[in-house]
Amino acid sequence: MEIGVVLMMLVTVAVVIGVSVMSYKMLVNVRKQEALERKQAGAPERQLHPKIKQQQDQNNK
């Protein structure tokens, strides 16, 4: 009986470690893919609010 409990604990620990390793590998792949997508997309185009743009234009004169 005790051997069975020990074996079940070892199997459970092995499964948890295996799932953790698989999860980490998937996370690394997703991070690489997201970094590549961000790199390909380039910087997003941003527009200033008209009032702020007007203030900047006045300050630059």
C-alpha positions in Angstrom: 0.0 0.0 0.0 2.7 2.5 0.9 4.6 1.7 -2.3 1.6 2.5 -4.3 1.2 5.9 -2.6 4.8 6.7 -3.2 4.5 5.7 -6.9 1.4 7.8 -7.3 3.2 10.8 -5.7 6.2 10.3 -8.1 3.9 10.1 -11.1 2.1 13.2 -10.0 5.3 15.1 -9.5 6.6 13.9 -12.9 3.3 15.0 -14.6 3.4 18.5 -12.9 7.1 19.0 -14.0 6.3 17.8 -17.5 3.3 20.2 -17.8 5.4 23.0 -16.5 8.2 22.4 -19.0 5.7 22.2 -21.9 4.0 25.4 -20.7 7.4 27.2 -20.5 8.3 26.1 -24.0 5.0 27.3 -25.4 5.4 30.7 -23.6 8.9 31.1 -25.1 7.5 30.4 -28.6 4.6 32.9 -28.2 7.0 35.6 -27.0 9.3 35.0 -30.0 6.3 35.2 -32.4 4.9 38.3 -30.8 8.4 40.0 -31.0 8.6 39.1 -34.6 5.1 40.4 -35.3 5.9 43.7 -33.5 9.1 44.0 -35.5 7.4 43.5 -38.8 4.6 45.8 -38.0 6.9 48.7 -37.2 6.0 51.7 -35.0 2.4 52.6 -34.9 1.4 55.9 -36.4 0.2 58.3 -33.8 -1.6 61.6 -34.2 -1.5 64.5 -31.8 -4.7 66.2 -30.6 -5.4 69.3 -32.7 -5.0 71.6 -29.7 -1.7 70.1 -28.7 -0.5 70.3 -32.3 -1.5 73.9 -32.5 0.4 74.7 -29.3 3.5 73.0 -30.6 3.3 74.9 -33.8 3.0 78.2 -31.9 5.9 77.3 -29.6 8.1 76.4 -32.6 7.6 79.8 -34.3 
